[in-house]
């Protein structure tokens, strides 16, 4: 009986778990019901379970000694009102699993169920991670919080996946090297001296200044960086003033910084500060905070080879594709900074339809669940020395 046959035998359970989590979406560091349900399932499977890891995360272990293979699944949802009219739609108004973390959790549980029936040397450790989408009050997301609580200790390599509604079911995407962008955020206030909109000569207009600062920020990538270097600087929020005829005292700006290389990250930080210096040159002032986010995620070549080999044998070489690279961020990069690891993209496209991540209509073709589960299991067994 092949691993795909074994995952097909539990496909009904995979779908049931995915829909159960989909109906109960919880946002970052608030995944109390989700964590409790995961812990219960792992306990019933016979795993050694630890809860409250990284605030609301769950760790489950099977086996003893080395090697230790980690499998990570993020479990948080988004503050989005679901628009799908399906029996398993969110029961919590204003919250939705719009990024597929419900399916990641279900597939990891499926892998846990199957691996508990296998014989292998070493240990498998499942990391059910909170808060991939958000950070806490200190600007720290779920992966670093789990690392602080020892979830990564003694792990030799770590695996993860992410569903992709643009890729057909039965295909995966993977490559070694940079697989997602690093991300930082900036928060700033431009200070001027407000007054009547009819007498601009009497004021220092922070809105006028902000316009020049925004132009400078948007020019960083196109004019201050090597054009062969992937990077993004985007202003996502501008707020100033309360009335149409009053020039305010200040304007607030915030935005996102995306990059692949640490040297580029540092250069962008310098140029963002330079852009805000325009405020002082124009008679105003500013306060700027740059909040460090997560690093670029690097897929380790030897782990990529394990995943690719498993997927090629399970699905056929023609179904293992190169990724469409972009600068979206993933805090799985905090794990791969410390131990060899890799993430693969799992096709979940609904045939004849196109759903978007982080969208009220996001959904998956649930046939992908057994495929992702099978790749997790087969890769883990090979890494543990018990597979092909």
N, C-alpha and C positions, 0 to 999 in steps of 0.2 A: 504494500500500500504506500503510494507516494505521499509526500508532504501535501501536495495539492489535493489529493484524495482525502487526506485527513482534515484539511481545512474545509473542504466541501461538506464533510460530514458534520461540522459544527457551524455551517453557514447560517442556519436559522438562529442559532444562539448569538452569533456575531451581529446579525441584523437587529435582534431583540435588544442587545446591549446598546448598540448605536442609537436606536430610537429612544430607549429609556433615557440615555444621557441627553439626547437632543431635546426631549420634552422638559428637561430640568437644567437649563443653562445658568451658569453662575460665573460672574466675572472674577478677575484676578484677586487672589488672596481672600476670596469669599466662597471658595468651592467646598463648603462644609458638607452639603448633602452628597456631592460628587465624590469627595474623598472618603466619606463614610461608606458609600456603596462599593467603591473600589476595594477598600480594605476588607469589607465583608466577603466579596467574591474571592479575593486572594486567600483569605483565611480558610474559606471553604475548600479551596484547591490544595491547601496544606502548606502554603508559603509562610515563611517567617516575615511578619509584617511590622513596619514601623510607621506611625502616623505623625502628623505635625512637623514634618521635615520641610524646612524652608517655609515655615508658617502653616501651610495647608497641604503640603505635598505628602505623597505616600510612597514608601519603598517596600518592595517585596522581593525576597531572596529564596532561591532553590539551589541546593547542592552545597558543596564545601570546597575550600582550597582554590587553587589557581589552575587555569586562567579564569578571570572574572570578566564576563561579558555583560555590559550594560545595554538596556533597551529603554529609551526615553519616549514618553508620550506626554504632550502638553494637554491640559484638561480644562482650560478656562474658555469662557464665551465672550461675547461682545455686547455692548449696550446698543443693540439694533432691534427694532420692531420687526418681527418676522412677517413676511407677506405671503408665504406659501400656504395654500389650503390643502394640508395633508393631515392624516390621522395622527402623526407624530409631531405636529407643530409645537413650538414652544408654549408651555403653560404659564410662563412668566412674562407678562406684557413688558415690552421695552428691552428684552434680552433675548439673544439668539446665538446658537452655534453657527455663526456665519463664516467660520474659517476652517471647519472640518475637524476641530479638536475632539468632538464627540466620536468621530470615526477613528481617530488616532488612538483614543483610549480603548475603544472596542477591539481594535486589532492587537494592541498590546496585551489586553486580557486574553484574547484568543491565543496569542503566542504563549502566554503564561500557562494556559490550560493544556496546550499540546506539549510544551517542554516538560511539564510535570510528569508526563507519561514516557519520556525518553530517558535513556541511560547515557550519561556523559561524565567525563572528568571535569572538575572545576565547578564553577558557580555561575548562574545567571541572576542578574539583579535588574529589576524593573523600577524605573524612576517615573512616577506619575507626577508631572511638574505643574505647579500653579503658575498663574501670571506670566505667560509668555507675551501677552498682548500689552501689558501695562507694567508700571513700576510702582513701588510703594512711596511713602512720604519722603524717603531718602533717595529716591530716584533709582532704586535697585529692583530688578525684575526677579522672576521665580528661579531661574537657573543659578545665578550667583547665591541666592538665599539657600538653595538646596546644597550647593557646594560648601557654604559656611557650616551647614549641619552635617557634613561628612558623607553626603550621598555618593560622592565620586571616589571616596577613599578606596584604594586597592583595585580599582577597575583598570583592566588592561586595554580594553577598547569599548567604544560605545556606538550604538546604532540609533537612527531615527528616520522617520519619513514625514512627508507632507503631501496631502492630496492636492491634485491640480485639475480643476474643471475644464482646462483647455486641452488636456491630453486624454486620448481614448483609454477606456478600460482595457487592461491587458498590456499596456505599455508603461515603462518607467523611464525616468530621466536621471542621469547621474554622471558626474565627472570628478576628477581630482582637482585640487587647488581651490581657489576662491569660489564659493558656491552661493554666497549672499553678501550683501553689503553690511558694513558696520554703520552704526547710527549714533549720533549725538543730537542734542537739542539746544537751542538758544532761546533765552528769555530776556527781553530788554525793555527799558523805559527811556523814551526821549523826552527831556524836560525843556520847556520853553517858558514863555511868560504870556499868558492868555489875555484876551480882551475882546472888544467889540469887533465883529466881523466887518463893519464899515470903516474901521480905522486900523488897518493892518500895519501902518507905519509906527504904531505905538507898541507893538507886541513883538515877541520872538515866537514865530509860528511853528510849533512842533509838527504839525501836519505837513507843512511845506518842507521842513527838514527831513521828515520821515520819507517823503517821496524820493529825495536824493539818496538817502541811506538804502532804500529798497533797490534803487537802480544799481547802486554799488554792490549790494549783496548778490543781485542777479548777474552781475558781471564777473563774479569771482571765478566761476568755472570756465567761462568763455574767454576771459582775458588775463587771469592770474595763474591758471594752471596749465600744465602741458596738455594739449588737446587729445593726446593718446591715453590720458589717465581718466578712468571712470570716476565721476563724482557728481554730486547734486547738492545745491543749496536752494532750499525753497522756503519762502515766507508763508506760513499757514494761518497766521492770525494777526490782524491789525485792529486796534481799538482806540478811539480817541473822540472826545467831545460828546455833548448831550443835546445841543441845539444847533440849528442851521445857521444862526447869526452870531454864534459865540465861538471865538478861537480858543481852544482849550489850553491848559497849562502843560499837558503831557499826552503822549501817545505810547501805547504799549504794542510791542511787536514780539512775535515768537515764530520759530521755524525749525526746520530739520536739516541736518547735515548728513550726507551719505558718502561713503568712500569704501575702497578696498584696502588701501595701504596705509599703515600708521604714519608714514612721512607725509602723505597727502592729508590725512586727518589733521596733523599739526599745522600744516601750511594753511588749511582752511580756517582753523581757529585764529591764526594770526591775521588773515585777511578779513574775517568777520569783525574783529576788533578794529582794524583799520577803517572799515566801512562806517562803523559807528563814530569814529573820530570826526567824521564830517559834521556831526552835531555840534561839536565844540568850535569847529572852524566857522560855523554859521551863527555863532552867538548863543547856542544852547548848551545842553549837557546831556549825559546819558548814564545809565547803569546797565551793565550787561552781565549775565550769568550764562556760561556754557556748561551744560549738564552732560557728563559722559554717559553714554548708553552702553551698547554692546559691541563687541568687535566683529569684524568680518568673519564669517564662518568658513573655515578651511577644511575641506574633505581630504583626509589622509589617503594617499594612493593605495596602501596595502589593504585598507578597509574597503575602499572603493572596489578593488579587485575581488574581494570576498563577496560583496553584494552583487557585483556585476556577474560573477561566475555563477552564483546561486540563481539569479534571475534568468540568465541565459539558459541554464539547464531546465528551469521550471517553465519558462515562457517561450524560449527560442531567441537566438541572438538578434533577430530583426526587431524584437520588442524592447531592446535596451538602447535607449536613444540619448543623444547629448541634450543637456539642458538649454533652455532659453534664459540666458543670464540677465539679471536685473539687479537693482540696488535695494530691493526690499530686505529688511533685516530679520534676523532670527536669533534669539538668545541661546540657541543650541551651540552657537559659536563660543560661548563661555565654557562649555564642556570641552569642545575640541581644541581650545587653547591649552588645556591641561593634559588631556589624554588623546591618543589616536582615535579618530571617529569619523563618521560620514553620515550624511542624510541623503536619501533618494526621494525623488518626486514620483508620486503614484497617480497614474491616470484615473480619473473618476468621472469623466465627461458623460453627461446624459445624452444619448444619441439623438441627433436632430435638434439639440438645444444648446445654449451656451450660457452657463451661469458664471457669475463673478464672485471671487472671494470678497468678504466684507460687504456683502450686498444682501438686502432683505429677501431676495429670491434664491440665495445660494442653496444648493442641494447636490447630492451625489448619486451616481449609479451605484447601488449597494453591492453589485457584483464585484466591485473593487476590494471589498473587505477581506474576502478569502485570499486574494492575491497578495495584498500587503502582509497579511498574517503569515502566509506561506514563506514569503521572502525573509521576514523576521526570523522564523523558525529555522529555515535552511541555513541562513547566514550564521546564526548563533551556533548551530551545531558544527558547522565547518570551523568557526573560530575556536570552538571548544575541543576540536580534534575528533569529533564524533560523526561528522558528516562526510560527504564525498571528498 
